[in-house]
């Protein structure tokens, strides 16, 4: 009898405490911290039921078909880890597109160049090169790409696009975009084999292939396109972009950096050193730099000293190819004298700002394609989070500089 009473007391005690336990669990779920991968995953699931999550252990990333197969964010430390991509939560939650460009965010998005000039696809024929006339084509802004394959670590998207450039040239295009999550061994290889055991890592790449499905060849006379990959990443006061460049005579290689897109930059924003430059990416001043294909070394990095995150971007840079589209907003004397790599820091304009982010970008050469011909551009992103001594070994191996040099 005593035993039965004891069991009854236990059952009653558990029953009475159950609501409290459930409330505690509910509170923990609701207290998921903004800035973590779990927060962004939960948020994006509300608006995109078809999102794709690729994962291998703690390395995970989110891809959204509606945003052209865009990699929205990634993490190296599982669901509770830092979310690396910048996401425009307010715009997505509004469920509305915005004029000119819907800046949803994301750390690997597909665009096409050029942005400005007589061969631009962002300005209608005969319009003036001012912001009111600038418009990102819907097919690379708000239209969905079709998901045609998915596995644990890979996703393949496809889209047919029709575009007309400023000069009236028509382009019929097939885009194939493959997202691949890299395993730790591959990441270690790409960072020179110096990744310590304590370093948390994620690496992924987008393989972007454009095919001319029209009946006419694409020529320099009527305008060419380029593949343009842009990544929006979270900025803070301790974020610096590091760009190694090819040293040599400016008479042969041209200028080291284009630094006057939004006004000439001084040494508070840009420092040019022996074989590399530092660009401040704190999202406090709208600014942009560009590196030509003659100066580029097919890589760019950034260091977030606040969170101890080293980001490395590597991209396709075909040897001997020097024709890159020019995106300046003007009629151009040299429309194929553009950049292979760009970095951008957002900042306030008229007391308004898009967001606390910076961008790392790469471009393909101008695509002179006959009917049925294709060109591919690969953009690889690697995030390493860990002990500064082990990150130091990587920067020394890859760039020959101390991690301290990656602080502005």
Residue, then its C-alpha position, 0 to 999 in steps of 0.5 A: x500500500x505504501x508503495x502505491x501511495x509513493x508512486x501516486x505522489x510521483x505521478x502527481x508531482x510530475x503532472x503538476x511540474x509538466x506545464x512548467x517544464x513545457x514553458x521552460x522549453x518553449x522559452x528556450x525555443x523563443x530565445x534563439x539568438x538573432x545572428x545564429x544559423x538557427x535564427x535565420x533558418x527558422x526565419x527563412x522557413x516562414x517565407x520559403x517552404x522550399x528552401x534547401x539546407x545542405x549540411x555535413x556535420x556542423x557545416x551547413x548552408x541555406x539556399x533559396x530557389x526563389x532568390x535565384x538559387x542564392x546561398x543566403x547564409x552558412x555556419x561552421x558551428x551547427x545550428x547555434x553557430x554564427x550565421x555568416x551571411x547578411x540577411x535583410x529580415x525586414x524586407x523579406x518579412x514585408x513580402x514585398x519587392x522594392x523598386x530598382x533592386x530587392x536587396x534580400x541579402x545572401x552570401x552568394x548571389x548570381x548576377x550578370x554584368x555589365x551594370x553601366x555603359x552602352x552595353x548595360x543590362x540594368x538601363x533601358x535603351x536611350x535612358x540616362x545613367x541615373x539611379x531613377x533609371x537603374x533597374x535590376x532585371x527581374x530574372x536575376x532579382x525576384x524570379x525563381x530558379x528551378x531546383x532540378x537536383x538536390x542531395x545532402x551536399x549539392x543542389x542544382x538550379x536552372x533558369x532560361x533568361x531573356x535580356x536586352x542591353x542598352x544598345x538593343x542587343x537581345x540575349x537568350x540565356x540558359x543558366x545552370x547554377x550548382x551549389x556544392x558544400x565542401x568537406x573538411x579535407x577539401x577546405x583544408x586543401x584550399x587553404x594550403x593544408x594548414x587548418x588546425x584541429x580547433x578551427x571550425x570551418x565551412x567551405x562551399x562553391x557555386x559553379x555558374x554556367x551560362x549558355x547562349x541558346x539564341x541564334x546569333x553569336x555574342x560579339x564585342x561590337x554589340x555587347x557582351x555579358x559576364x557572370x557576376x557573383x556577389x556575397x553580402x556578409x555581416x560587418x562590424x567595426x573590426x572587419x577588414x578586407x584583405x586583397x593581395x595583388x600582382x606587383x609590377x610596372x603600372x605601364x604594363x599592369x595598369x593601376x593597382x586599384x580603382x578606388x573612386x566609385x563613390x568618391x576617392x578613398x583616403x587612408x582611413x578607408x584604404x591602405x595600399x601596401x607592398x603586394x596587398x591592400x586593406x579596405x575598411x568594411x565596417x559599413x559606416x561609409x558607402x565605398x567600393x574598390x576594384x581590381x583588374x584581371x592583370x592585377x588580381x590573384x584570384x583571391x580576396x579575404x576578410x578578417x572579422x577580429x571581433x568574432x575571430x572569423x577569417x573568410x577566404x574567397x577564391x574564383x576562376x581567373x582564366x589565364x590570358x583573358x583580359x576583357x572584363x566588362x566595365x560597369x561604370x555608369x556612363x558611355x564608355x571609351x573602354x567597355x571591356x576594361x573592367x574589374x575581375x574582383x570588387x569589394x563594397x562596404x555599405x554606408x548611410x546615404x541621406x541618413x538611410x542605409x541598406x544594412x550593416x554589411x559588406x560585399x566580396x564579389x568576383x566576375x568572369x571574363x566577358x563572354x563571347x559565345x557562339x550559339x550553344x556555347x557555354x562559359x563557367x565561373x566558379x566562386x568559392x567561399x571559405x569561413x574559418x573560425x577559431x584560435x588566432x594562432x591557428x588562423x595566423x598559420x593560414x594567413x602566413x601560408x596563403x598570403x605571407x602576412x601576419x594575421x595582425x596585418x589583416x586589421x585595419 
